[in-house]
């Protein structure tokens, strides 16, 4: 992890996975489908990077966090095309939240709407752990409050 003057964490998805001693979950998708996180790791990284470095001091906190988001309840099967569309929408959303001045297309807004809906359903996974600050940072990033009854299954078709 590279240091920055701001003293916030400065993870990338790759550096978070490396610190966690793991890799992306490959899931059980077959054929023309790819396994993808519903709440993408790039959103998790963007949220972590809003926190001061040292917020989490416990050994293996990165591993435990990645395990939560690599859980099968946060995985879905998408075609390569839809996976790319969703990933690009999330990347653009993060850039917008960082002040890029871009705007989301209606299709990109729909991807984010689905991600936000799912996040509200799974955010309680971070309640029983040490990750309330990351949960709150994700809430702020995604501009959501509260939560809904937990559900499981792919929500993005």
CNS distance restraints for C-alpha pairs under 8 A (distance, minus, plus):
assign (resid   1 and name CA) (resid   9 and name CA) 7.96 0.50 0.50
assign (resid   1 and name CA) (resid  10 and name CA) 6.30 0.50 0.50
assign (resid   1 and name CA) (resid  11 and name CA) 5.98 0.50 0.50
assign (resid   1 and name CA) (resid  15 and name CA) 6.26 0.50 0.50
assign (resid   2 and name CA) (resid  10 and name CA) 6.24 0.50 0.50
assign (resid   2 and name CA) (resid  11 and name CA) 7.67 0.50 0.50
assign (resid   3 and name CA) (resid   7 and name CA) 7.04 0.50 0.50
assign (resid   3 and name CA) (resid   9 and name CA) 7.71 0.50 0.50
assign (resid   3 and name CA) (resid  10 and name CA) 6.77 0.50 0.50
assign (resid   4 and name CA) (resid   8 and name CA) 7.07 0.50 0.50
assign (resid   4 and name CA) (resid   9 and name CA) 8.00 0.50 0.50
assign (resid   4 and name CA) (resid  10 and name CA) 7.07 0.50 0.50
assign (resid   7 and name CA) (resid  52 and name CA) 5.85 0.50 0.50
assign (resid   7 and name CA) (resid  53 and name CA) 5.65 0.50 0.50
assign (resid   8 and name CA) (resid  49 and name CA) 5.81 0.50 0.50
assign (resid   8 and name CA) (resid  50 and name CA) 6.22 0.50 0.50
assign (resid   8 and name CA) (resid  51 and name CA) 5.43 0.50 0.50
assign (resid   8 and name CA) (resid  52 and name CA) 4.08 0.50 0.50
assign (resid   8 and name CA) (resid  53 and name CA) 4.72 0.50 0.50
assign (resid   9 and name CA) (resid  48 and name CA) 6.50 0.50 0.50
assign (resid   9 and name CA) (resid  49 and name CA) 4.59 0.50 0.50
assign (resid   9 and name CA) (resid  50 and name CA) 7.03 0.50 0.50
assign (resid   9 and name CA) (resid  51 and name CA) 6.19 0.50 0.50
assign (resid   9 and name CA) (resid  52 and name CA) 5.94 0.50 0.50
assign (resid   9 and name CA) (resid  53 and name CA) 4.64 0.50 0.50
assign (resid   9 and name CA) (resid  54 and name CA) 7.97 0.50 0.50
assign (resid  10 and name CA) (resid  49 and name CA) 5.41 0.50 0.50
assign (resid  11 and name CA) (resid  15 and name CA) 5.70 0.50 0.50
assign (resid  11 and name CA) (resid  16 and name CA) 5.81 0.50 0.50
assign (resid  11 and name CA) (resid  45 and name CA) 6.11 0.50 0.50
assign (resid  11 and name CA) (resid  48 and name CA) 7.60 0.50 0.50
assign (resid  11 and name CA) (resid  49 and name CA) 6.47 0.50 0.50
assign (resid  12 and name CA) (resid  16 and name CA) 6.06 0.50 0.50
assign (resid  12 and name CA) (resid  42 and name CA) 7.48 0.50 0.50
assign (resid  12 and name CA) (resid  45 and name CA) 6.26 0.50 0.50
assign (resid  13 and name CA) (resid  17 and name CA) 6.16 0.50 0.50
assign (resid  13 and name CA) (resid  41 and name CA) 6.28 0.50 0.50
assign (resid  13 and name CA) (resid  42 and name CA) 5.95 0.50 0.50
assign (resid  13 and name CA) (resid  45 and name CA) 6.29 0.50 0.50
assign (resid  14 and name CA) (resid  18 and name CA) 6.13 0.50 0.50
assign (resid  15 and name CA) (resid  19 and name CA) 6.04 0.50 0.50
assign (resid  16 and name CA) (resid  20 and name CA) 6.07 0.50 0.50
assign (resid  16 and name CA) (resid  45 and name CA) 7.51 0.50 0.50
assign (resid  16 and name CA) (resid  62 and name CA) 6.73 0.50 0.50
assign (resid  17 and name CA) (resid  21 and name CA) 6.15 0.50 0.50
assign (resid  17 and name CA) (resid  22 and name CA) 5.40 0.50 0.50
assign (resid  17 and name CA) (resid  23 and name CA) 5.50 0.50 0.50
assign (resid  17 and name CA) (resid  24 and name CA) 7.34 0.50 0.50
assign (resid  17 and name CA) (resid  62 and name CA) 7.81 0.50 0.50
assign (resid  17 and name CA) (resid  63 and name CA) 7.81 0.50 0.50
assign (resid  17 and name CA) (resid  66 and name CA) 7.24 0.50 0.50
assign (resid  18 and name CA) (resid  22 and name CA) 6.17 0.50 0.50
assign (resid  18 and name CA) (resid  23 and name CA) 7.28 0.50 0.50
assign (resid  19 and name CA) (resid  62 and name CA) 6.24 0.50 0.50
assign (resid  19 and name CA) (resid  63 and name CA) 7.19 0.50 0.50
assign (resid  20 and name CA) (resid  60 and name CA) 6.73 0.50 0.50
assign (resid  20 and name CA) (resid  61 and name CA) 7.70 0.50 0.50
assign (resid  20 and name CA) (resid  62 and name CA) 4.76 0.50 0.50
assign (resid  20 and name CA) (resid  63 and name CA) 3.84 0.50 0.50
assign (resid  20 and name CA) (resid  64 and name CA) 7.57 0.50 0.50
assign (resid  20 and name CA) (resid  66 and name CA) 6.78 0.50 0.50
assign (resid  21 and name CA) (resid  63 and name CA) 6.60 0.50 0.50
assign (resid  22 and name CA) (resid  63 and name CA) 7.39 0.50 0.50
assign (resid  24 and name CA) (resid  70 and name CA) 7.08 0.50 0.50
assign (resid  25 and name CA) (resid  35 and name CA) 7.58 0.50 0.50
assign (resid  25 and name CA) (resid  70 and name CA) 5.60 0.50 0.50
assign (resid  26 and name CA) (resid  35 and name CA) 5.87 0.50 0.50
assign (resid  27 and name CA) (resid  35 and name CA) 5.53 0.50 0.50
assign (resid  27 and name CA) (resid  72 and name CA) 7.14 0.50 0.50
assign (resid  27 and name CA) (resid  75 and name CA) 7.05 0.50 0.50
assign (resid  28 and name CA) (resid  35 and name CA) 7.10 0.50 0.50
assign (resid  29 and name CA) (resid  33 and name CA) 5.66 0.50 0.50
assign (resid  29 and name CA) (resid  34 and name CA) 5.73 0.50 0.50
assign (resid  29 and name CA) (resid  35 and name CA) 5.68 0.50 0.50
assign (resid  29 and name CA) (resid  76 and name CA) 7.95 0.50 0.50
assign (resid  29 and name CA) (resid  77 and name CA) 5.58 0.50 0.50
assign (resid  30 and name CA) (resid  34 and name CA) 7.15 0.50 0.50
assign (resid  32 and name CA) (resid  79 and name CA) 5.88 0.50 0.50
assign (resid  32 and name CA) (resid  80 and name CA) 7.23 0.50 0.50
assign (resid  33 and name CA) (resid  77 and name CA) 5.55 0.50 0.50
assign (resid  33 and name CA) (resid  78 and name CA) 5.09 0.50 0.50
assign (resid  33 and name CA) (resid  79 and name CA) 4.44 0.50 0.50
assign (resid  33 and name CA) (resid  80 and name CA) 6.44 0.50 0.50
assign (resid  34 and name CA) (resid  77 and name CA) 5.38 0.50 0.50
assign (resid  34 and name CA) (resid  78 and name CA) 5.36 0.50 0.50
assign (resid  34 and name CA) (resid  79 and name CA) 5.93 0.50 0.50
assign (resid  34 and name CA) (resid  80 and name CA) 6.20 0.50 0.50
assign (resid  34 and name CA) (resid  83 and name CA) 7.45 0.50 0.50
assign (resid  35 and name CA) (resid  75 and name CA) 6.38 0.50 0.50
assign (resid  35 and name CA) (resid  76 and name CA) 5.64 0.50 0.50
assign (resid  35 and name CA) (resid  77 and name CA) 4.82 0.50 0.50
assign (resid  35 and name CA) (resid  78 and name CA) 6.55 0.50 0.50
assign (resid  36 and name CA) (resid  40 and name CA) 7.58 0.50 0.50
assign (resid  36 and name CA) (resid  75 and name CA) 5.51 0.50 0.50
assign (resid  36 and name CA) (resid  76 and name CA) 5.38 0.50 0.50
assign (resid  36 and name CA) (resid  77 and name CA) 6.23 0.50 0.50
assign (resid  36 and name CA) (resid  78 and name CA) 6.84 0.50 0.50
assign (resid  36 and name CA) (resid  83 and name CA) 6.93 0.50 0.50
assign (resid  37 and name CA) (resid  41 and name CA) 7.08 0.50 0.50
assign (resid  37 and name CA) (resid  69 and name CA) 7.40 0.50 0.50
assign (resid  37 and name CA) (resid  70 and name CA) 7.26 0.50 0.50
assign (resid  37 and name CA) (resid  74 and name CA) 5.50 0.50 0.50
assign (resid  37 and name CA) (resid  75 and name CA) 4.56 0.50 0.50
assign (resid  37 and name CA) (resid  76 and name CA) 6.27 0.50 0.50
assign (resid  38 and name CA) (resid  74 and name CA) 5.33 0.50 0.50
assign (resid  38 and name CA) (resid  75 and name CA) 5.76 0.50 0.50
assign (resid  38 and name CA) (resid  76 and name CA) 6.38 0.50 0.50
assign (resid  38 and name CA) (resid 115 and name CA) 6.18 0.50 0.50
assign (resid  38 and name CA) (resid 118 and name CA) 7.21 0.50 0.50
assign (resid  38 and name CA) (resid 156 and name CA) 7.97 0.50 0.50
assign (resid  39 and name CA) (resid  43 and name CA) 6.93 0.50 0.50
assign (resid  39 and name CA) (resid  44 and name CA) 7.76 0.50 0.50
assign (resid  39 and name CA) (resid  69 and name CA) 7.49 0.50 0.50
assign (resid  39 and name CA) (resid  74 and name CA) 6.61 0.50 0.50
assign (resid  39 and name CA) (resid 115 and name CA) 5.85 0.50 0.50
assign (resid  39 and name CA) (resid 118 and name CA) 7.28 0.50 0.50
assign (resid  39 and name CA) (resid 119 and name CA) 6.35 0.50 0.50
assign (resid  40 and name CA) (resid  44 and name CA) 6.79 0.50 0.50
assign (resid  40 and name CA) (resid  87 and name CA) 7.79 0.50 0.50
assign (resid  40 and name CA) (resid  90 and name CA) 7.83 0.50 0.50
assign (resid  41 and name CA) (resid  45 and name CA) 6.10 0.50 0.50
assign (resid  41 and name CA) (resid  69 and name CA) 7.38 0.50 0.50
assign (resid  42 and name CA) (resid  46 and name CA) 6.09 0.50 0.50
assign (resid  42 and name CA) (resid  90 and name CA) 7.81 0.50 0.50
assign (resid  42 and name CA) (resid  91 and name CA) 7.48 0.50 0.50
assign (resid  43 and name CA) (resid  47 and name CA) 6.20 0.50 0.50
assign (resid  43 and name CA) (resid  90 and name CA) 7.40 0.50 0.50
assign (resid  43 and name CA) (resid  94 and name CA) 7.40 0.50 0.50
assign (resid  43 and name CA) (resid 138 and name CA) 7.33 0.50 0.50
assign (resid  44 and name CA) (resid  48 and name CA) 6.18 0.50 0.50
assign (resid  44 and name CA) (resid 134 and name CA) 7.75 0.50 0.50
assign (resid  44 and name CA) (resid 138 and name CA) 6.86 0.50 0.50
assign (resid  45 and name CA) (resid  49 and name CA) 6.05 0.50 0.50
assign (resid  46 and name CA) (resid  50 and name CA) 6.78 0.50 0.50
assign (resid  46 and name CA) (resid  94 and name CA) 7.23 0.50 0.50
assign (resid  46 and name CA) (resid 141 and name CA) 7.99 0.50 0.50
assign (resid  47 and name CA) (resid  51 and name CA) 7.34 0.50 0.50
assign (resid  47 and name CA) (resid 134 and name CA) 6.25 0.50 0.50
assign (resid  47 and name CA) (resid 137 and name CA) 5.09 0.50 0.50
assign (resid  47 and name CA) (resid 138 and name CA) 5.25 0.50 0.50
assign (resid  47 and name CA) (resid 141 and name CA) 6.62 0.50 0.50
assign (resid  48 and name CA) (resid 134 and name CA) 6.02 0.50 0.50
assign (resid  48 and name CA) (resid 137 and name CA) 7.21 0.50 0.50
assign (resid  50 and name CA) (resid 137 and name CA) 7.11 0.50 0.50
assign (resid  51 and name CA) (resid  55 and name CA) 6.76 0.50 0.50
assign (resid  51 and name CA) (resid 134 and name CA) 7.94 0.50 0.50
assign (resid  51 and name CA) (resid 137 and name CA) 7.87 0.50 0.50
assign (resid  56 and name CA) (resid  61 and name CA) 6.96 0.50 0.50
assign (resid  57 and name CA) (resid  61 and name CA) 7.65 0.50 0.50
assign (resid  60 and name CA) (resid  64 and name CA) 6.38 0.50 0.50
assign (resid  61 and name CA) (resid  65 and name CA) 6.11 0.50 0.50
assign (resid  62 and name CA) (resid  66 and name CA) 6.13 0.50 0.50
assign (resid  63 and name CA) (resid  67 and name CA) 6.15 0.50 0.50
assign (resid  64 and name CA) (resid  68 and name CA) 6.56 0.50 0.50
assign (resid  65 and name CA) (resid  69 and name CA) 6.73 0.50 0.50
assign (resid  65 and name CA) (resid 131 and name CA) 7.62 0.50 0.50
assign (resid  66 and name CA) (resid  70 and name CA) 5.87 0.50 0.50
assign (resid  67 and name CA) (resid  71 and name CA) 6.07 0.50 0.50
assign (resid  68 and name CA) (resid 125 and name CA) 7.23 0.50 0.50
assign (resid  69 and name CA) (resid  74 and name CA) 6.03 0.50 0.50
assign (resid  70 and name CA) (resid  74 and name CA) 6.50 0.50 0.50
assign (resid  70 and name CA) (resid  75 and name CA) 7.02 0.50 0.50
assign (resid  71 and name CA) (resid  75 and name CA) 6.83 0.50 0.50
assign (resid  72 and name CA) (resid  76 and name CA) 7.90 0.50 0.50
assign (resid  73 and name CA) (resid 152 and name CA) 5.88 0.50 0.50
assign (resid  73 and name CA) (resid 153 and name CA) 6.64 0.50 0.50
assign (resid  75 and name CA) (resid 154 and name CA) 7.63 0.50 0.50
assign (resid  76 and name CA) (resid 153 and name CA) 7.78 0.50 0.50
assign (resid  76 and name CA) (resid 154 and name CA) 5.58 0.50 0.50
assign (resid  76 and name CA) (resid 156 and name CA) 7.92 0.50 0.50
assign (resid  77 and name CA) (resid 154 and name CA) 7.80 0.50 0.50
assign (resid  78 and name CA) (resid  82 and name CA) 5.97 0.50 0.50
assign (resid  78 and name CA) (resid  83 and name CA) 5.57 0.50 0.50
assign (resid  78 and name CA) (resid 157 and name CA) 7.58 0.50 0.50
assign (resid  79 and name CA) (resid  83 and name CA) 5.97 0.50 0.50
assign (resid  80 and name CA) (resid  84 and name CA) 6.09 0.50 0.50
assign (resid  81 and name CA) (resid  85 and name CA) 6.25 0.50 0.50
assign (resid  82 and name CA) (resid  86 and name CA) 6.08 0.50 0.50
assign (resid  83 and name CA) (resid  87 and name CA) 6.06 0.50 0.50
assign (resid  84 and name CA) (resid  88 and name CA) 6.01 0.50 0.50
assign (resid  85 and name CA) (resid  89 and name CA) 6.14 0.50 0.50
assign (resid  85 and name CA) (resid 108 and name CA) 7.72 0.50 0.50
assign (resid  86 and name CA) (resid  90 and name CA) 6.21 0.50 0.50
assign (resid  86 and name CA) (resid 108 and name CA) 7.26 0.50 0.50
assign (resid  86 and name CA) (resid 111 and name CA) 5.92 0.50 0.50
assign (resid  87 and name CA) (resid  91 and name CA) 6.14 0.50 0.50
assign (resid  88 and name CA) (resid  92 and name CA) 6.04 0.50 0.50
assign (resid  89 and name CA) (resid  93 and name CA) 6.06 0.50 0.50
assign (resid  89 and name CA) (resid 104 and name CA) 7.43 0.50 0.50
assign (resid  89 and name CA) (resid 108 and name CA) 4.97 0.50 0.50
assign (resid  89 and name CA) (resid 109 and name CA) 7.68 0.50 0.50
assign (resid  89 and name CA) (resid 111 and name CA) 6.79 0.50 0.50
assign (resid  89 and name CA) (resid 112 and name CA) 7.16 0.50 0.50
assign (resid  90 and name CA) (resid  94 and name CA) 6.25 0.50 0.50
assign (resid  90 and name CA) (resid 108 and name CA) 7.94 0.50 0.50
assign (resid  90 and name CA) (resid 111 and name CA) 7.88 0.50 0.50
assign (resid  90 and name CA) (resid 112 and name CA) 6.83 0.50 0.50
assign (resid  91 and name CA) (resid  95 and name CA) 6.33 0.50 0.50
assign (resid  92 and name CA) (resid  96 and name CA) 6.14 0.50 0.50
assign (resid  92 and name CA) (resid 102 and name CA) 7.68 0.50 0.50
assign (resid  92 and name CA) (resid 104 and name CA) 7.34 0.50 0.50
assign (resid  93 and name CA) (resid  97 and name CA) 6.20 0.50 0.50
assign (resid  93 and name CA) (resid 104 and name CA) 7.13 0.50 0.50
assign (resid  93 and name CA) (resid 112 and name CA) 7.95 0.50 0.50
assign (resid  94 and name CA) (resid  98 and name CA) 6.25 0.50 0.50
assign (resid  95 and name CA) (resid  99 and name CA) 6.44 0.50 0.50
assign (resid  95 and name CA) (resid 100 and name CA) 5.45 0.50 0.50
assign (resid  95 and name CA) (resid 102 and name CA) 7.80 0.50 0.50
assign (resid  96 and name CA) (resid 100 and name CA) 4.84 0.50 0.50
assign (resid  96 and name CA) (resid 101 and name CA) 5.99 0.50 0.50
assign (resid  96 and name CA) (resid 102 and name CA) 5.82 0.50 0.50
assign (resid  96 and name CA) (resid 103 and name CA) 6.94 0.50 0.50
assign (resid  97 and name CA) (resid 141 and name CA) 7.26 0.50 0.50
assign (resid 104 and name CA) (resid 108 and name CA) 5.54 0.50 0.50
assign (resid 104 and name CA) (resid 109 and name CA) 5.89 0.50 0.50
assign (resid 105 and name CA) (resid 109 and name CA) 6.14 0.50 0.50
assign (resid 106 and name CA) (resid 110 and name CA) 6.30 0.50 0.50
assign (resid 107 and name CA) (resid 111 and name CA) 6.51 0.50 0.50
assign (resid 108 and name CA) (resid 112 and name CA) 6.38 0.50 0.50
assign (resid 109 and name CA) (resid 113 and name CA) 6.04 0.50 0.50
assign (resid 110 and name CA) (resid 114 and name CA) 6.31 0.50 0.50
assign (resid 111 and name CA) (resid 115 and name CA) 6.32 0.50 0.50
assign (resid 111 and name CA) (resid 156 and name CA) 7.92 0.50 0.50
assign (resid 112 and name CA) (resid 116 and name CA) 6.00 0.50 0.50
assign (resid 113 and name CA) (resid 117 and name CA) 6.12 0.50 0.50
assign (resid 114 and name CA) (resid 118 and name CA) 6.21 0.50 0.50
assign (resid 114 and name CA) (resid 155 and name CA) 7.04 0.50 0.50
assign (resid 114 and name CA) (resid 156 and name CA) 6.55 0.50 0.50
assign (resid 115 and name CA) (resid 119 and name CA) 6.03 0.50 0.50
assign (resid 116 and name CA) (resid 120 and name CA) 6.23 0.50 0.50
assign (resid 116 and name CA) (resid 142 and name CA) 6.49 0.50 0.50
assign (resid 116 and name CA) (resid 144 and name CA) 7.30 0.50 0.50
assign (resid 117 and name CA) (resid 121 and name CA) 6.60 0.50 0.50
assign (resid 118 and name CA) (resid 122 and name CA) 6.36 0.50 0.50
assign (resid 118 and name CA) (resid 155 and name CA) 7.38 0.50 0.50
assign (resid 119 and name CA) (resid 123 and name CA) 5.54 0.50 0.50
assign (resid 120 and name CA) (resid 144 and name CA) 7.65 0.50 0.50
assign (resid 120 and name CA) (resid 145 and name CA) 7.96 0.50 0.50
assign (resid 120 and name CA) (resid 146 and name CA) 7.05 0.50 0.50
assign (resid 120 and name CA) (resid 147 and name CA) 4.63 0.50 0.50
assign (resid 120 and name CA) (resid 148 and name CA) 5.74 0.50 0.50
assign (resid 121 and name CA) (resid 147 and name CA) 6.13 0.50 0.50
assign (resid 121 and name CA) (resid 148 and name CA) 5.22 0.50 0.50
assign (resid 121 and name CA) (resid 149 and name CA) 5.96 0.50 0.50
assign (resid 121 and name CA) (resid 150 and name CA) 4.62 0.50 0.50
assign (resid 121 and name CA) (resid 151 and name CA) 6.20 0.50 0.50
assign (resid 122 and name CA) (resid 150 and name CA) 6.08 0.50 0.50
assign (resid 122 and name CA) (resid 151 and name CA) 7.66 0.50 0.50
assign (resid 123 and name CA) (resid 127 and name CA) 7.45 0.50 0.50
assign (resid 123 and name CA) (resid 135 and name CA) 6.61 0.50 0.50
assign (resid 123 and name CA) (resid 147 and name CA) 7.01 0.50 0.50
assign (resid 124 and name CA) (resid 128 and name CA) 7.46 0.50 0.50
assign (resid 124 and name CA) (resid 147 and name CA) 7.59 0.50 0.50
assign (resid 125 and name CA) (resid 129 and name CA) 7.62 0.50 0.50
assign (resid 126 and name CA) (resid 130 and name CA) 7.20 0.50 0.50
assign (resid 126 and name CA) (resid 131 and name CA) 5.32 0.50 0.50
assign (resid 126 and name CA) (resid 132 and name CA) 5.97 0.50 0.50
assign (resid 126 and name CA) (resid 135 and name CA) 6.17 0.50 0.50
assign (resid 127 and name CA) (resid 131 and name CA) 6.93 0.50 0.50
assign (resid 127 and name CA) (resid 132 and name CA) 5.97 0.50 0.50
assign (resid 127 and name CA) (resid 135 and name CA) 7.92 0.50 0.50
assign (resid 131 and name CA) (resid 135 and name CA) 6.19 0.50 0.50
assign (resid 132 and name CA) (resid 136 and name CA) 6.04 0.50 0.50
assign (resid 133 and name CA) (resid 137 and name CA) 6.08 0.50 0.50
assign (resid 134 and name CA) (resid 138 and name CA) 6.08 0.50 0.50
assign (resid 135 and name CA) (resid 139 and name CA) 6.19 0.50 0.50
assign (resid 136 and name CA) (resid 140 and name CA) 6.20 0.50 0.50
assign (resid 137 and name CA) (resid 141 and name CA) 6.06 0.50 0.50
assign (resid 138 and name CA) (resid 142 and name CA) 5.94 0.50 0.50
assign (resid 139 and name CA) (resid 143 and name CA) 5.70 0.50 0.50
assign (resid 139 and name CA) (resid 144 and name CA) 5.05 0.50 0.50
assign (resid 139 and name CA) (resid 145 and name CA) 6.22 0.50 0.50
assign (resid 140 and name CA) (resid 144 and name CA) 6.44 0.50 0.50
assign (resid 140 and name CA) (resid 145 and name CA) 7.99 0.50 0.50
